[in-house]
Amino acid sequence: MKTTKFLMTLILAGLFAITINSCKKYDEGGLVSKTEKRITAHTWKLSKYLRNGNDETTILYIKNYEETYSGKGGGSYSRSYNDKNGDFKSETGTWAFEKDEKKLIISGVSSMEITNQTGTVSSSYYNILKLDKDEYWYYFENGGDRHEFRFVKK
């Protein structure tokens, strides 16, 4: 009888742990369990840029900034934009998840000049804040500043 009770408790604890783990959410919204499906579902178009919590979208040098992810659990990453001179830029690299799918590792792309105040920035690690079917937000630290990019699906 004690063995049966112990096994039932163990099974219930396991189911509870699985349920809790599959319901993890990003800080600003979206389920972690749907990350791969949502991030690769479409191209993401930049809608807002924040530096240290301040909206600096209107002073961005880059225009028409977009990101696309493909592959399962990692794969091809591409981004395109018009630089401060209006020249079209397109780069490809790779992406992969780190640990709990709350951080992306980006490689193979160069830094880019985004504003007069920040100059050129780059990061190999994007911390996901929000990822749902319509929005994707991440941030990275560079030059003592927090750079937050907010995207909408294209």
Disulfide bonds with the S-S distance in Angstrom:
none
